[in-house]
Amino acid sequence: MNQITNNKQYNLEDRCFEFARRVRQYVKKLPRTINNIEDGKQVIRSSGSAGANYIEANESLSKKDFIMRAKISKKETKESRYWLRLTEPLPQEQKEQIYLINECMELMKIFGAILEKCK
């Protein structure tokens, strides 16, 4: 994490950024099979989109817009988990795959809790 602040929204932004960064590092280490290339592209997109939409949520002009963006962040995180599960890492990268899948689960729970508080 480059810059950590005491504001919770920015800590989650940092966490999403770190997740997307680690996904990119993980994808670089995957064997270059057709499946991994295509699944890697998808997981890179969805992992980055989760954080980008959360940043947009924090800049939203209305509660309705915030909720929509937070829902998209949760959806993109869930999609990232799907693509990560489809990747076929080398044995030495399986721990990182499991870590990233678990991070998806944590982020989905966080976005879910944020959405529950908005009701």
Residue frames as a rotation matrix with the C-alpha (Angstrom) as fourth column:
MET 1
0.578 0.816 0.000 0.00
0.816 -0.578 0.000 0.00
0.000 0.000 -1.000 0.00
ASN 2
-0.166 -0.685 0.710 1.40
0.664 -0.610 -0.433 3.32
0.729 0.399 0.556 -1.03
GLN 3
-0.789 -0.029 0.614 -0.42
-0.311 -0.843 -0.439 5.67
0.530 -0.537 0.656 1.29
ILE 4
-0.306 0.679 -0.668 -2.54
0.776 0.584 0.238 4.67
0.551 -0.445 -0.706 4.26
THR 5
-0.581 0.218 0.784 -4.89
-0.414 -0.909 -0.054 7.07
0.701 -0.356 0.619 5.96
ASN 6
-0.960 0.249 0.131 -7.09
-0.036 0.354 -0.934 6.75
-0.279 -0.901 -0.331 9.02
ASN 7
-0.221 0.921 -0.320 -10.25
-0.897 -0.321 -0.303 7.24
-0.382 0.221 0.898 6.96
LYS 8
-0.165 0.169 0.972 -11.96
-0.092 0.978 -0.186 3.85
-0.982 -0.121 -0.146 6.50
GLN 9
0.847 0.532 0.000 -13.20
-0.052 0.083 -0.995 4.54
-0.530 0.843 0.098 2.96
TYR 10
0.525 -0.718 -0.457 -9.66
-0.826 -0.301 -0.476 5.20
0.204 0.627 -0.751 1.80
ASN 11
-0.370 -0.609 0.702 -8.35
-0.719 0.666 0.198 2.11
-0.588 -0.431 -0.684 3.60
LEU 12
0.286 0.540 0.792 -10.80
0.172 0.784 -0.597 0.04
-0.943 0.307 0.131 1.57
GLU 13
0.921 -0.054 -0.385 -9.70
-0.377 -0.364 -0.851 1.86
-0.094 0.930 -0.356 -1.57
ASP 14
-0.013 -1.000 0.002 -6.11
-0.999 0.014 0.047 0.91
-0.047 -0.001 -0.999 -0.71
ARG 15
-0.268 -0.027 0.963 -7.12
-0.331 0.941 -0.066 -2.68
-0.905 -0.337 -0.261 -0.04
CYS 16
0.755 0.588 0.290 -8.90
0.113 0.318 -0.941 -2.89
-0.646 0.743 0.173 -3.40
PHE 17
0.676 -0.589 -0.443 -5.84
-0.729 -0.448 -0.518 -1.39
0.107 0.673 -0.732 -5.10
GLU 18
-0.308 -0.831 0.464 -3.54
-0.875 0.438 0.204 -3.90
-0.373 -0.343 -0.862 -3.41
PHE 19
0.143 0.462 0.876 -5.86
-0.022 0.886 -0.464 -6.74
-0.990 0.047 0.136 -4.45
ALA 20
0.964 0.248 -0.097 -5.83
-0.081 -0.074 -0.994 -5.64
-0.254 0.966 -0.051 -8.11
ARG 21
0.333 -0.923 -0.193 -2.04
-0.938 -0.304 -0.167 -5.22
0.096 0.236 -0.967 -7.99
ARG 22
-0.370 -0.466 0.803 -1.53
-0.612 0.773 0.167 -8.73
-0.699 -0.430 -0.572 -6.57
VAL 23
0.584 0.618 0.527 -3.88
0.076 0.605 -0.793 -10.19
-0.808 0.503 0.306 -9.18
ARG 24
0.867 -0.287 -0.408 -1.70
-0.491 -0.341 -0.802 -8.67
0.091 0.895 -0.436 -11.89
GLN 25
-0.156 -0.962 0.224 1.45
-0.982 0.175 0.067 -10.14
-0.103 -0.210 -0.972 -10.33
TYR 26
-0.108 0.217 0.970 -0.26
-0.280 0.930 -0.239 -13.52
-0.954 -0.297 -0.039 -10.05
VAL 27
0.858 0.508 0.082 -1.40
-0.043 0.230 -0.972 -13.50
-0.512 0.830 0.219 -13.69
LYS 28
0.478 -0.760 -0.440 2.15
-0.870 -0.339 -0.359 -12.70
0.124 0.555 -0.823 -14.85
LYS 29
-0.477 -0.730 0.490 3.33
-0.821 0.569 0.050 -15.95
-0.315 -0.378 -0.870 -13.22
LEU 30
0.436 0.712 0.550 0.65
-0.389 0.700 -0.598 -18.20
-0.811 0.047 0.583 -14.76
PRO 31
-0.515 -0.519 0.682 1.70
0.383 0.573 0.725 -20.73
-0.767 0.635 -0.097 -17.40
ARG 32
-0.512 0.269 -0.816 0.93
-0.658 -0.734 0.171 -19.27
-0.553 0.624 0.553 -20.83
THR 33
-0.742 0.419 0.524 -1.89
0.577 0.797 0.178 -21.60
-0.343 0.434 -0.833 -21.86
ILE 34
-0.648 0.582 0.491 -4.88
0.218 -0.476 0.852 -20.44
0.729 0.660 0.181 -23.89
ASN 35
0.325 0.829 -0.454 -7.13
0.703 0.109 0.703 -20.86
0.632 -0.548 -0.548 -20.85
ASN 36
0.060 -0.367 -0.928 -4.85
0.916 -0.349 0.198 -18.92
-0.397 -0.862 0.315 -18.49
ILE 37
-0.901 -0.381 0.209 -4.35
0.435 -0.797 0.419 -16.12
0.007 0.469 0.883 -21.01
GLU 38
-0.372 0.842 0.392 -8.10
0.176 -0.350 0.920 -15.61
0.912 0.411 -0.017 -21.46
ASP 39
0.510 0.562 -0.651 -9.01
0.721 0.133 0.680 -16.12
0.468 -0.817 -0.337 -17.79
GLY 40
-0.311 -0.731 -0.607 -6.12
0.908 -0.417 0.036 -13.86
-0.279 -0.540 0.794 -16.79
LYS 41
-0.834 0.068 0.548 -7.45
0.244 -0.844 0.477 -11.04
0.495 0.532 0.687 -18.96
GLN 42
0.139 0.989 0.052 -10.87
0.260 -0.087 0.962 -11.40
0.956 -0.120 -0.269 -17.36
VAL 43
0.468 0.040 -0.883 -9.60
0.875 0.122 0.469 -11.44
0.127 -0.992 0.022 -13.77
ILE 44
-0.693 -0.709 -0.132 -7.39
0.715 -0.699 -0.005 -8.42
-0.089 -0.097 0.991 -14.41
ARG 45
-0.590 0.540 0.601 -10.41
0.069 -0.708 0.703 -6.48
0.805 0.456 0.380 -15.69
SER 46
0.419 0.882 -0.214 -12.78
0.294 0.091 0.951 -7.48
0.859 -0.462 -0.221 -12.90
SER 47
0.154 -0.412 -0.898 -10.25
0.988 0.075 0.135 -7.01
0.012 -0.908 0.418 -10.08
GLY 48
-0.866 -0.495 0.074 -9.45
0.499 -0.866 0.043 -3.48
0.043 0.074 0.996 -11.25
SER 49
-0.406 0.805 0.433 -13.09
0.056 -0.451 0.891 -2.65
0.912 0.386 0.138 -11.82
ALA 50
0.310 0.518 -0.797 -14.01
0.817 0.284 0.503 -3.54
0.487 -0.807 -0.335 -8.23
GLY 51
-0.260 -0.514 -0.818 -11.72
0.863 -0.503 0.042 -0.87
-0.433 -0.695 0.574 -6.84
ALA 52
-0.945 -0.099 0.313 -12.45
0.264 -0.794 0.548 1.68
0.194 0.600 0.776 -9.54
ASN 53
-0.113 0.981 0.156 -16.18
0.289 -0.117 0.950 1.44
0.950 0.153 -0.271 -8.86
TYR 54
0.310 0.177 -0.934 -15.62
0.948 0.021 0.319 1.80
0.076 -0.984 -0.161 -5.13
ILE 55
-0.739 -0.586 -0.331 -13.66
0.582 -0.804 0.122 5.00
-0.338 -0.102 0.936 -5.78
GLU 56
-0.737 0.548 0.396 -16.58
0.069 -0.521 0.851 6.20
0.672 0.654 0.346 -7.92
ALA 57
0.204 0.831 -0.517 -18.98
0.714 0.235 0.660 5.28
0.670 -0.504 -0.545 -5.10
ASN 58
-0.078 -0.317 -0.945 -17.04
0.933 -0.358 0.043 7.48
-0.352 -0.878 0.324 -2.70
GLU 59
-0.937 -0.268 -0.225 -17.33
0.164 -0.904 0.396 10.37
-0.309 0.334 0.890 -5.17
SER 60
-0.468 0.820 0.330 -21.03
0.803 0.239 0.546 9.80
0.369 0.520 -0.770 -5.85
LEU 61
-0.846 0.208 0.491 -23.48
-0.220 -0.975 0.035 12.66
0.486 -0.079 0.871 -5.68
SER 62
0.113 0.939 0.324 -26.39
-0.899 -0.042 0.437 10.66
0.424 -0.340 0.839 -4.27
LYS 63
-0.199 -0.089 0.976 -27.07
-0.726 0.683 -0.086 7.71
-0.658 -0.725 -0.200 -2.01
LYS 64
0.786 0.572 0.234 -28.68
-0.235 0.628 -0.742 5.89
-0.571 0.528 0.628 -4.94
ASP 65
0.687 -0.615 -0.387 -25.51
-0.505 -0.021 -0.863 6.30
0.523 0.788 -0.325 -7.03
PHE 66
-0.233 -0.779 0.582 -23.35
-0.971 0.158 -0.178 5.17
0.046 -0.607 -0.793 -4.10
ILE 67
0.160 0.391 0.906 -25.44
-0.500 0.824 -0.267 2.01
-0.851 -0.410 0.327 -3.66
MET 68
0.966 0.215 -0.144 -25.30
-0.222 0.401 -0.889 1.21
-0.133 0.891 0.435 -7.38
ARG 69
0.343 -0.919 -0.196 -21.50
-0.696 -0.108 -0.710 1.59
0.631 0.380 -0.677 -7.49
ALA 70
-0.310 -0.422 0.852 -21.03
-0.909 0.395 -0.135 -0.46
-0.280 -0.816 -0.506 -4.30
LYS 71
0.573 0.577 0.581 -23.20
-0.324 0.812 -0.486 -3.21
-0.752 0.090 0.653 -5.83
ILE 72
0.877 -0.326 -0.353 -21.03
-0.319 0.154 -0.935 -3.17
0.359 0.933 0.031 -8.94
SER 73
-0.085 -0.949 0.305 -17.91
-0.931 -0.034 -0.363 -3.43
0.354 -0.315 -0.880 -6.76
LYS 74
-0.067 0.134 0.989 -19.36
-0.659 0.738 -0.144 -6.48
-0.749 -0.661 0.039 -5.02
LYS 75
0.877 0.461 0.133 -20.34
-0.185 0.581 -0.793 -8.02
-0.443 0.671 0.595 -8.36
GLU 76
0.616 -0.716 -0.329 -16.90
-0.549 -0.090 -0.831 -7.44
0.565 0.692 -0.449 -9.85
THR 77
-0.274 -0.694 0.666 -15.24
-0.960 0.243 -0.142 -8.97
-0.064 -0.678 -0.733 -6.79
LYS 78
0.300 0.482 0.823 -17.47
-0.387 0.850 -0.357 -12.01
-0.872 -0.212 0.442 -7.11
GLU 79
0.978 0.026 -0.208 -16.57
-0.208 0.248 -0.946 -12.24
0.027 0.968 0.248 -10.80
SER 80
0.157 -0.988 0.012 -12.87
-0.897 -0.148 -0.416 -12.02
0.412 0.054 -0.909 -9.91
ARG 81
-0.148 -0.152 0.977 -13.28
-0.729 0.684 -0.004 -15.02
-0.668 -0.713 -0.212 -7.63
TYR 82
0.779 0.530 0.335 -14.83
-0.147 0.673 -0.725 -16.97
-0.609 0.516 0.602 -10.50
TRP 83
0.819 -0.497 -0.286 -11.96
-0.359 -0.055 -0.932 -16.21
0.448 0.866 -0.224 -12.90
LEU 84
-0.069 -0.873 0.483 -9.32
-0.991 0.004 -0.134 -16.89
0.115 -0.488 -0.865 -10.25
ARG 85
0.170 0.215 0.962 -10.83
-0.506 0.857 -0.102 -20.30
-0.846 -0.469 0.254 -9.61
LEU 86
0.962 0.248 0.111 -10.56
-0.023 0.482 -0.876 -21.10
-0.271 0.840 0.469 -13.33
THR 87
0.455 -0.858 -0.239 -6.87
-0.838 -0.321 -0.442 -20.24
0.302 0.402 -0.865 -13.56
GLU 88
0.949 -0.220 -0.225 -4.36
0.246 0.965 0.092 -23.08
0.196 -0.142 0.970 -13.52
PRO 89
0.645 -0.732 0.221 -1.29
-0.761 -0.641 0.101 -21.91
0.068 -0.233 -0.970 -11.58
LEU 90
-0.091 -0.779 -0.621 2.01
-0.227 0.623 -0.748 -23.68
0.969 0.073 -0.234 -11.18
PRO 91
0.325 0.258 -0.910 2.20
0.692 0.591 0.415 -25.59
0.645 -0.764 0.014 -7.87
GLN 92
-0.564 -0.637 -0.525 4.32
0.824 -0.391 -0.410 -22.84
0.056 -0.664 0.746 -6.26
GLU 93
-0.914 0.269 0.304 1.63
-0.212 -0.955 0.207 -20.24
0.346 0.125 0.930 -7.05
GLN 94
-0.234 0.884 -0.405 -1.34
0.472 0.467 0.748 -22.17
0.850 -0.016 -0.527 -5.63
LYS 95
-0.335 0.070 -0.940 -0.96
0.919 -0.195 -0.342 -20.45
-0.208 -0.978 0.001 -2.23
GLU 96
-0.927 -0.028 -0.374 -1.30
-0.028 -0.989 0.143 -17.07
-0.374 0.143 0.916 -3.95
GLN 97
-0.654 0.749 -0.109 -4.39
-0.062 0.091 0.994 -18.29
0.754 0.657 -0.013 -5.83
ILE 98
-0.079 0.617 -0.783 -5.97
0.863 0.435 0.256 -19.36
0.499 -0.656 -0.567 -2.52
TYR 99
-0.610 -0.201 -0.767 -5.00
0.629 -0.712 -0.314 -16.05
-0.482 -0.673 0.560 -0.89
LEU 100
-0.969 0.209 -0.129 -6.59
-0.245 -0.784 0.570 -14.06
0.018 0.584 0.811 -3.73
ILE 101
-0.373 0.877 -0.301 -9.77
0.246 0.407 0.880 -16.14
0.894 0.254 -0.368 -3.68
ASN 102
-0.116 0.287 -0.951 -10.02
0.990 0.115 -0.086 -15.60
0.085 -0.951 -0.297 0.09
GLU 103
-0.841 -0.208 -0.499 -9.44
0.273 -0.960 -0.059 -11.87
-0.467 -0.185 0.865 -0.39
CYS 104
-0.759 0.649 0.058 -12.36
-0.133 -0.241 0.961 -11.87
0.638 0.722 0.269 -2.85
MET 105
-0.065 0.759 -0.648 -14.54
0.724 0.482 0.493 -13.46
0.687 -0.437 -0.581 -0.18
GLU 106
-0.364 -0.151 -0.919 -13.49
0.851 -0.455 -0.263 -10.83
-0.378 -0.878 0.294 2.36
LEU 107
-0.982 -0.021 -0.188 -14.10
-0.054 -0.921 0.386 -7.95
-0.182 0.389 0.903 -0.03
MET 108
-0.503 0.861 -0.075 -17.52
0.141 0.167 0.976 -9.36
0.853 0.480 -0.206 -0.96
LYS 109
-0.004 0.473 -0.881 -18.42
0.966 0.229 0.119 -9.47
0.258 -0.851 -0.458 2.75
ILE 110
-0.654 -0.307 -0.691 -17.22
0.527 -0.841 -0.125 -5.89
-0.542 -0.446 0.712 3.24
PHE 111
-0.940 0.342 -0.007 -19.19
-0.230 -0.617 0.752 -4.60
0.252 0.709 0.659 0.25
GLY 112
-0.271 0.870 -0.411 -22.20
0.484 0.492 0.724 -6.61
0.832 -0.003 -0.555 1.45
ALA 113
-0.173 0.149 -0.974 -21.97
0.969 -0.148 -0.195 -5.01
-0.174 -0.978 -0.119 4.90
ILE 114
-0.918 -0.164 -0.361 -21.71
0.106 -0.979 0.176 -1.55
-0.382 0.123 0.916 3.35
LEU 115
-0.727 0.686 -0.021 -24.82
-0.134 -0.113 0.985 -2.23
0.673 0.719 0.174 1.30
GLU 116
-0.124 0.675 -0.727 -26.70
0.833 0.469 0.293 -3.53
0.539 -0.570 -0.621 4.35
LYS 117
-0.482 -0.127 -0.867 -25.90
0.717 -0.626 -0.307 -0.31
-0.504 -0.770 0.393 6.25
CYS 118
-0.992 0.076 -0.102 -27.30
-0.122 -0.804 0.583 1.70
-0.038 0.590 0.806 3.35
LYS 119
-0.511 0.854 -0.094 -30.77
0.540 0.405 0.738 0.12
0.668 0.326 -0.669 3.64
